[in-house]
Structure formats: C-alpha cells, structure tokens
Amino acid sequence: MSAELTAPVKVIAPGRGGLWGALVEGWRARELLGFLAWRDVKVRYKQTFLGAAWAVLQPITHMVIFTLIFNKVAGLKAPEGIPYPVYIFAALLPWQLFHNSLSRSSDSVVAEARLLTKVYFPRLLIPFASVVSGLVDFAISLVILLVMMLCYGLTPGWTILCLPVFVVLAVMSALAVGLWLAAMNAKYRDFRYVVPFMLTIWMFVSPVAYPAAAVMEKLPPAWAWVYNLNPMAGVVEGFRWALLGKSGLAPEMLLVSFAMVLVVFWGGLLYFRKMERSFADLL
C-alpha cells in the first residue's frame, strides 16, 4: 500500500517555450496529427453512399455551373488553346482545398470540445489536422484533372514541378485564417455563421471563374497591389500556370500574396497560442 502511495506520478502539462515551444511540441506529436487527420477523413465519409466520390462531384458540379454561366452566358474565354472547363477546374482545385480546409479548421476547436476538456495534447494539432485531411480530397481531384487534360490532349510541362509550392501556399492560406477563426469561434460562436458568407464573397473576388489579368487591367496601377493582397489570387493563378503553362501570374502578385500569408499565419499562431489556455473554460 505504501509503495502505491509513493509511486512517481507523471504530470502532462502545456509547454512553456512560447510559440517556438508550441511548434516543437506539435512536431514531437506529429504521429497524433496523422491519426487525427485520418480520423477526420474516415468520419467525413462514414455512412455515405458515394464515399470519397463526393470529393470529385463537388468540383465537377462547380465546373459545369461556372462553364454554363461564365463561358456560355457571360462569354468569358480561357487563354487560347485551353478548354474553358479545364481552365476552371485548374482554379477550383486549389479553391476547394482552401475552402474545405478553412471551413473545417475554423470550427475544429468547438468540434473537438469533448477531447479538449478531457486530456492535454498540443492544441495546434486540431486545426492542423483539419487542413491535412483536406489533402486527401485534393489528391483525388488532382487525378481527375490530369485525366481531363489528357482527354483534351493537354500535357503538363516542366512547370508542374512547381505545383507543390502552390499547394503549400494554399494550405498555409487556409491555416493562416483558420487559426484566427478557430480561436475566435471558441469564444464567439457567431463566427461559424460568418465563415460561409465570407468564403462566398472570397471566391468571387478571387480569379476562379475569370483570369486575374481581366481585373488588373481595369484597376488603377496604384490599386493593383490591393488585389494582390488576396493570397488566393496568387495561388489560383499559380495552379493554372503550373498545370497548364498559361496564366496571368505575375511575380509581384505571388510575392505580395506570399508575404500576406506569412503575416496572417504568424499572427494566427500567436493569437491561437494566447487563447488556447482558456479553451477548456470557454468550451
């Protein structure tokens, strides 16, 4: 009995290394990140008739609708030699990754309330896992796009080697905003209703259904940089360039978008780290 009373007790508590300590702590628990991400994938398609086919149906449905409205009705054209459906699908690919990742990460802390209040683990893993799980849907859609390109007689060039760069930028863009919204949503549940409206507006101010050059031509030169503050402008045009070899991507657009993502991402990490100690009380 006395041996039981004097046995050492291991206490698991948050690290005290500031933001860098939180990142190191999260890296050490990367196996848990993979587990949480894979669990999200399985839960998402559990008890569904079509399963992972939904990852294909969503962008294809948007592609058909956008083609009918913007190409057939509005008369928007893709660059010469590129079919408009392929041009749209190449933009919907990063947009769906960003949209789904941001939606899930923004609600991730509230969705994991039961887990957060029972055991300690690096809280940053929750929004990160929500974004990582979206890469599964992205990979499936990418295969469909490559098949479409082959059917239209299009072959990716050397620029496809740059595609991982824009995938990382899309993921960082979703995390940059998702970290802010996840922490805010834990305190103010109104944000779960704001996110869908925000994403709808965000899509139409991003060059998904139209080339960025069409917008840049109509903006005064002094205001062109404001449009480039939208990180998804550089991401979408970057995807088109990497996959199709043609796009309105300008170096300054990519640089401004990347700088904007870094600033928002770093601020999101700091804010999330500040708020995470109160998650258990708020939830």
Summary of the structure (lengths in Angstrom):
residues: 283
radius of gyration: 21.2
end to end distance: 38.5
largest distance: 83.4
contacts: 873
relative contact order: 0.14
helix: 76%
strand: 0%
